[in-house]
Amino acid sequence: MTPPAWRFLRPLASSTGKNTRSHRPKCRVVFAGRHFQAGLASTHALLQAHGRPQSADIELIHAPSRKELMEAAPKADVALPFMEHFDKEFIRAAQRLRLIQQFGVGLERVDIDEATAHGIAVSNVPAVGSGNAESTAEHAIMLAMMLLRHVPTDLPRRFEAGELGGLPLPRTLYGKNVTVVGYGSVGSTLCRYLISL
């Protein structure tokens, strides 16, 4: 099989077809869907912090619906799927697309074979070392502790009644058996945290 001609190796094309000082190519980055808008906000903030606000050479496009995503596809150079499905239809419509960059770990909704066949690189953020697995494991521990202590139901009632001490007796994860389903990046990090409790 012949390796794909990776699109990211080609220079960006300007909308006029000329790459001169007066016609600089613009990199259009599409943020798909309505989930995880912290990704769009943090990208804006990073560009601002590095003196590169949205300008003549960088354009951030939010495509919250499938219709808007398909409208943005032909002009996208980079696309972030978040929870959206990047299927054959989207990939074939995205003639300029060079990179699909997942803001997190999961690529299950990206047709990687189709992207590769079109020379589009696909990447994600590793779970371990990026804070992803660690924060998810910590969140799981927090939820378990909240359930053990009946925080969603008992704590508000106790505050209202002025019952602020002693009862019910504290419940802890210490000494408990915990079942972790899956031993990937998050599951193994969670187990490491639980063992240290």
N, C-alpha and C positions, 0 to 999 in steps of 0.2 A: 504494500500500500504506500502511495506517495504521501509524504508529510504535507500538512496543509501549508498554504502560503499565509502566514500569520499577518493579519491586517495591522496589528500594532507596530510592525516593523516599517510600515509605510508612513511617510509624513502626513500630517493632517492636511486635508484639502480645504481651501477657503471656499466660501460660498460663491465667489466669482470665478474660481478656478485658478486664480493667480495667487502666488505666495510672495508678496512684496511687503514692504513696511506699511504701505497704505492699505493693503488687503491682507492683514494677518489672518491665518486660519483660526477658527473658533472651535474650542473643544466643548461639546455639548454633553452634559452629564444628566441623565434621566433618573429620577428617583421614583420608582414605581409603587403604586398602591397608597393606601391611607394609613398603614401601620408604621410604627417606628419612626415617627417624624423627628425624633431626636437626631437621627442620622442626617437629615437635611439641615436642621438647625446647627448641628456641630460642624458640618462642612462649611456653612456660611461663616460661622465664628472662626474657624481655622483659616479660611481665605482672608478674612478681615485682619486677623492677628499677623498674618504673613504679608500684609500689604497687597493682597491680590483679591480685592472684592470683585463681585461679578462685574465683568468688564467686557471690552471688545474681544478678548481671547478666551474667556471662560463664561459659560452660560449654564446655570443650574435650572433644570426643568422638573417641576413636580407634575406627575401624571397619576392622579389618585384613582382613576377609573380605567377599566380595560379599553374603553373607547379613546380616552386621552392618551393611554399608553401606545395604542396602535397609531394614533396621529403623530406622536413624538418619535416613533420607531425610525422613520427614514432619515431623521436628522441627528440621531443619537450616535455619539462616539463611544461613550461609556454608559452602562446601565446598571443600576442597583435594583435587584428584584425584591428584596425584603421577603414578603409573603406571596408575591405575585407569581403566576405561572409564565415562565419564558419558554414557550413551546415553539414548534416549527413555524407556525404562522407569524409569531413575533420575530423570530430570528431571521426568517426569509425577508420580512419587510424592512429589517434594519440593515440596509445596504452599507452604511458607513460604520456600523458597530465594530469596535476593536476589542472591547473588554466588557465582560460581565463580572462585576465585583460584588460579591455578597457582603453585606455589612456585618454578618455574623458567620456562623458555621455552616448552616444547612444549605445544601445545593439540590435537595430532592425535587424541587419544582423547576429546575433548569434542565432543558434537554441538552446535556453536555455533548452527546454525539453529534447532534445537529450543529451546535455552535462550533465544534472542532472542524466539522466538514466545511464550514464557511470561513475558517481561519480566525475565529473569534476566541480569544483566550478567556478562560473561566477561572476565577479565583475566589477564595474566601479568607476569613480571618481565623487563624487557628484557635481552637478552644482553650488549650493550655498555654499559660504565659501571657495571654492577652487580657486576662481578667474575666473572660466569658465563662469558663468552667468554674472558676473560683466564685464569682458572684452568683451563679445559678445554684451552686452547692450551698453557699451561705443562705440564700433565699429559702432553699428547702429546709434547712435547719431552723430558720426563723419561723417558718410556717408550722413545722412540727412542734416547736416550743409554744407557739400561740395556741395550737390545738390542745396540747397537754394542759395548759393553764386556762383554757376556756376564755381566752381573751376576747373573741368576737361577741360573746354573750354575757359572760359572768363579770368581766371587768367593768363595763359601763354601768351595769346594775349596782355593783358594789360602790362605785364612785358616787352614784346618785343617792344611795342609802347611807353614805358616810361610813361604810364598813372598810376601813383601810388598814387592816393588819391581821396577820396570823391565819385566818381561815379563808378558803380551804387550805389544807396543808399543801405546801409546794410540791408540784410534780416535776420530775426532771427526766432528761434523756439518759442521765448517768445510770449505768447498770441495766439499761433496757436492751433488748434485742431489736434491731432495726433491719427491715428487709429493703434492700435497694434493688430495683428492677433495672438491669442494664449496667454494664461495667465499662462504658466508654469513658470519654474525657470527664464528663460531669459526674457519672456514677463513681468512678475511681477517686476523684477529688472529694466527693461527699464521704466516701468510706474513710479516706485518710483523715478528714475532719472529725468524723464520728469516733474513730479509734482514739483520737487525742482527747476526747471529752471525759 
